[in-house]
Amino acid sequence: MTADFIVTTTRKPDAASEIFAGKLAAQLGGKFVVREDFSFDSLKKIHGAENILLVKKNSVSVITAEGEFFFHPNTAHLRIKNLRGGDGDRLIDALKISDGSTVLDCTLGLGSDALVASFIVGARGKVVALEVNPLIAAVVRHGLKNFSDDTPQILEAMRRVEVVTADCRDYLSTCADNSFDAVYFDPMFRRPVKSSSGLNPIRPLADSRPLTAEIIREACRVARRRVVMKEHSGSAEFARLGFTLTDGGRYSNVSFGVIDKIYRRV
């Protein structure tokens, strides 16, 4: 799932950044390149790379054809603030999770949904988030473990998320029956929302394969209570995969579908 890539640093890195960049390259099977004074475009051309994993002093990002992908909890922060203020959250309502729940997020992406879920389930719960693309996983894993400019409660929720680099197809097959309360999917939409400019840098890295009936059957086996999928409003994927649409989000361009094991034999 990873296109050709190189790992490099800023133009004037400290020693720790260079060492860490070298370690990341070794872990991910990429090539570490000393930045010197080369531009990103020049480095891509010289080394035949499509993407650049960039190590800065306090962060890791990926330079793709669509821009720079980096971790930031801004969307999750706002959602958690609303939850703390007594407002609801459409994903949490769909998952029906609470303190102590366990969640398998099969599509980590930007990490916002996993972070919000981690905040809700608390220290007694567990959130495992899967990401098939090693570059995305590396950026979000590092961000969740090292981001510091936030409240203690949100930072604790970040640190609790367990990021696993894996294809959900393979990971689900290793899970025992009913091993998570909820299993969640947020696949790349069949019709992308191009207005979501914040997602553009991640698009070249994202897994565009559609979910299959087999994956959903496995998710239903692994989920104790619910399987939830997020998709474009009006998407035919809900009916194709057997999901029932939830209420709410009248003015939203996304919807959540649910398979509730309490009321349905799977």
C-alpha positions as CSV (number, residue, x, y, z in Angstrom):
1,M,0.0,0.0,0.0
2,T,3.0,2.3,0.1
3,A,4.3,4.0,-3.0
4,D,8.0,4.7,-3.4
5,F,9.1,7.1,-0.8
6,I,12.1,8.5,0.9
7,V,12.6,9.8,4.5
8,T,14.4,13.1,5.1
9,T,14.5,16.1,7.5
10,T,14.3,19.9,7.4
11,R,17.2,21.7,5.9
12,K,19.0,22.3,9.2
13,P,18.0,19.4,11.4
14,D,19.3,18.6,14.9
15,A,21.1,15.4,15.5
16,A,18.1,13.7,17.2
17,S,15.9,14.4,14.1
18,E,18.4,12.8,11.8
19,I,18.8,9.7,14.0
20,F,15.0,9.4,14.3
21,A,14.6,9.8,10.5
22,G,17.1,7.0,9.9
23,K,15.3,4.7,12.3
24,L,11.9,5.4,10.6
25,A,13.4,4.7,7.2
26,A,14.7,1.3,8.5
27,Q,11.4,0.5,10.2
28,L,9.3,1.3,7.1
29,G,11.6,-0.1,4.5
30,G,12.4,3.3,3.0
31,K,15.6,5.2,2.2
32,F,16.9,7.9,4.4
33,V,18.2,10.9,2.4
34,V,20.2,13.8,3.8
35,R,18.2,16.9,3.0
36,E,21.0,19.4,2.3
37,D,19.5,22.3,0.4
38,F,17.3,20.4,-2.0
39,S,13.7,21.2,-2.5
40,F,11.1,18.5,-2.1
41,D,10.5,18.4,-5.9
42,S,14.2,18.0,-6.5
43,L,14.5,15.2,-4.0
44,K,11.5,13.4,-5.6
45,K,13.0,13.6,-9.0
46,I,16.5,12.6,-7.9
47,H,15.4,9.6,-6.0
48,G,12.3,8.6,-8.0
49,A,10.0,9.0,-5.0
50,E,6.3,9.7,-5.1
51,N,6.2,10.8,-1.4
52,I,8.5,12.2,1.3
53,L,8.3,11.3,4.9
54,L,9.5,14.5,6.6
55,V,10.9,14.5,10.1
56,K,10.9,17.8,11.9
57,K,12.0,18.6,15.4
58,N,8.7,17.8,17.0
59,S,6.6,16.2,14.3
60,V,6.4,13.9,11.3
61,S,4.5,14.6,8.1
62,V,4.2,13.3,4.5
63,I,4.7,15.4,1.5
64,T,2.4,14.1,-1.2
65,A,1.4,15.3,-4.7
66,E,-1.6,17.1,-3.0
67,G,0.3,18.8,-0.2
68,E,1.6,18.1,3.3
69,F,-0.2,15.6,5.5
70,F,0.3,16.0,9.2
71,F,-1.4,15.2,12.5
72,H,-3.5,17.7,14.3
73,P,-6.4,17.1,16.6
74,N,-8.4,20.3,15.7
75,T,-11.6,18.5,14.5
76,A,-11.5,16.0,17.4
77,H,-10.8,18.8,19.9
78,L,-13.9,20.6,18.8
79,R,-16.0,17.5,19.0
80,I,-14.7,16.6,22.4
81,K,-15.4,20.1,23.6
82,N,-19.0,19.8,22.5
83,L,-19.3,16.4,24.2
84,R,-18.0,17.9,27.4
85,G,-20.5,20.6,27.1
86,G,-23.4,18.2,26.9
87,D,-23.8,18.1,23.1
88,G,-24.0,14.8,21.2
89,D,-21.7,13.4,18.5
90,R,-23.1,11.5,15.6
91,L,-20.4,8.9,15.5
92,I,-20.6,8.2,19.3
93,D,-24.4,8.0,19.0
94,A,-24.0,5.5,16.1
95,L,-21.4,3.4,17.9
96,K,-23.4,3.5,21.2
97,I,-20.2,3.4,23.3
98,S,-19.5,4.7,26.8
99,D,-16.9,4.5,29.5
100,G,-15.3,1.1,29.4
101,S,-16.3,0.2,25.9
102,T,-13.9,-1.4,23.4
103,V,-13.7,-0.2,19.8
104,L,-11.9,-1.4,16.7
105,D,-11.5,1.5,14.2
106,C,-10.6,-0.3,10.9
107,T,-9.7,3.0,9.1
108,L,-7.5,5.3,11.2
109,G,-7.0,8.0,8.5
110,L,-6.5,11.4,10.2
111,G,-7.1,9.8,13.7
112,S,-10.0,12.1,14.7
113,D,-12.6,9.4,15.1
114,A,-10.3,7.2,17.1
115,L,-9.4,10.1,19.4
116,V,-13.0,11.0,20.1
117,A,-13.8,7.3,20.8
118,S,-10.8,7.1,23.1
119,F,-12.0,10.1,25.0
120,I,-15.5,8.5,25.5
121,V,-14.3,5.0,26.5
122,G,-11.8,6.3,29.0
123,A,-9.0,4.5,30.7
124,R,-11.1,1.4,31.4
125,G,-11.9,1.1,27.7
126,K,-9.8,0.4,24.6
127,V,-9.5,1.8,21.1
128,V,-7.4,-0.1,18.5
129,A,-7.1,1.8,15.2
130,L,-5.9,0.1,12.0
131,E,-4.2,1.8,9.1
132,V,-3.1,-0.1,6.0
133,N,-0.7,2.6,4.7
134,P,2.5,2.6,6.8
135,L,3.2,6.3,6.1
136,I,-0.2,7.4,7.4
137,A,0.2,5.1,10.4
138,A,3.7,6.6,11.1
139,V,2.4,10.2,11.0
140,V,-0.7,9.7,13.2
141,R,1.0,7.3,15.6
142,H,3.8,9.8,16.2
143,G,1.3,12.6,16.6
144,L,-0.9,10.7,19.1
145,K,2.1,9.8,21.2
146,N,3.9,13.2,21.1
147,F,1.4,16.0,20.5
148,S,1.5,18.2,23.6
149,D,-0.5,21.4,23.0
150,D,-3.8,20.4,24.5
151,T,-5.7,19.7,27.7
152,P,-4.6,16.8,29.9
153,Q,-7.9,14.8,29.3
154,I,-7.4,15.0,25.5
155,L,-3.7,14.2,25.7
156,E,-4.5,11.1,27.8
157,A,-7.1,10.0,25.2
158,M,-4.5,10.4,22.5
159,R,-1.9,8.3,24.3
160,R,-4.4,5.5,24.8
161,V,-5.1,4.9,21.1
162,E,-3.3,1.8,19.9
163,V,-2.3,2.3,16.2
164,V,-1.7,-0.9,14.3
165,T,-0.3,-0.9,10.8
166,A,-2.5,-3.6,9.2
167,D,-5.1,-4.4,6.5
168,C,-8.4,-4.7,8.3
169,R,-9.1,-7.8,6.1
170,D,-6.1,-9.6,7.8
171,Y,-6.6,-8.1,11.3
172,L,-10.2,-9.0,11.6
173,S,-9.5,-12.7,10.8
174,T,-7.2,-12.8,13.8
175,C,-9.8,-11.5,16.2
176,A,-11.9,-13.7,18.4
177,D,-15.7,-13.6,18.2
178,N,-17.3,-10.7,20.0
179,S,-13.9,-9.3,21.0
180,F,-14.8,-5.6,20.5
181,D,-18.1,-3.8,21.5
182,A,-18.1,-1.9,18.2
183,V,-16.3,-2.1,14.9
184,Y,-16.1,1.0,12.8
185,F,-15.3,1.8,9.1
186,D,-14.7,5.1,7.4
187,P,-13.7,4.1,3.9
188,M,-12.8,6.5,1.2
189,F,-16.1,7.7,-0.3
190,R,-17.1,6.3,-3.7
191,R,-17.8,10.0,-4.5
192,P,-15.1,12.1,-2.8
193,V,-16.2,15.3,-1.1
194,K,-13.7,17.6,-2.9
195,S,-14.6,20.6,-0.7
196,S,-12.9,18.8,2.2
197,S,-9.6,20.4,1.3
198,G,-8.0,19.2,4.6
199,L,-8.3,15.6,3.2
200,N,-6.5,16.3,-0.1
201,P,-2.9,15.6,1.1
202,I,-3.9,12.2,2.3
203,R,-5.8,11.1,-0.8
204,P,-2.8,9.8,-2.7
205,L,-2.0,7.6,0.3
206,A,-5.4,6.3,1.1
207,D,-6.8,2.9,0.5
208,S,-9.5,3.3,-2.2
209,R,-10.6,-0.3,-2.3
210,P,-14.4,-0.7,-1.5
211,L,-15.5,-2.7,1.5
212,T,-16.7,-6.2,0.7
213,A,-19.5,-8.3,2.1
214,E,-16.9,-10.7,3.5
215,I,-15.2,-7.9,5.5
216,I,-18.5,-6.9,6.9
217,R,-19.4,-10.5,7.9
218,E,-16.0,-10.7,9.7
219,A,-16.7,-7.4,11.4
220,C,-20.1,-8.7,12.5
221,R,-18.4,-11.7,14.0
222,V,-15.9,-9.6,15.9
223,A,-18.3,-7.0,17.1
224,R,-20.2,-7.7,20.3
225,R,-22.9,-5.0,19.7
226,R,-22.5,-2.9,16.6
227,V,-20.8,-2.4,13.2
228,V,-20.9,1.2,12.0
229,M,-19.9,2.6,8.6
230,K,-19.6,6.3,7.6
231,E,-20.3,7.1,4.0
232,H,-21.5,9.9,1.7
233,S,-25.2,10.7,2.2
234,G,-27.2,8.9,-0.4
235,S,-24.5,6.3,-1.0
236,A,-25.6,3.0,-2.4
237,E,-22.9,1.3,-0.2
238,F,-25.2,1.2,2.8
239,A,-27.8,-1.0,1.1
240,R,-25.1,-3.1,-0.7
241,L,-23.4,-4.0,2.5
242,G,-26.6,-4.4,4.7
243,F,-26.4,-1.3,6.8
244,T,-29.4,0.6,8.3
245,L,-29.1,4.4,8.2
246,T,-29.2,6.2,11.5
247,D,-31.2,9.4,12.1
248,G,-29.7,12.8,12.4
249,G,-27.4,15.0,10.4
250,R,-30.1,16.6,8.3
251,Y,-27.8,19.1,6.8
252,S,-24.7,16.9,6.6
253,N,-23.2,15.4,3.5
254,V,-22.2,12.3,5.4
255,S,-24.3,9.6,7.0
256,F,-23.7,6.7,9.4
257,G,-25.0,3.2,8.8
258,V,-25.4,0.6,11.5
259,I,-25.7,-3.2,11.9
260,D,-27.0,-3.8,15.3
261,K,-26.3,-7.4,16.5
262,I,-28.8,-7.1,19.3
263,Y,-31.7,-6.8,16.9
264,R,-30.3,-8.7,13.9
265,R,-29.0,-12.2,13.4
266,V,-25.7,-12.1,11.5
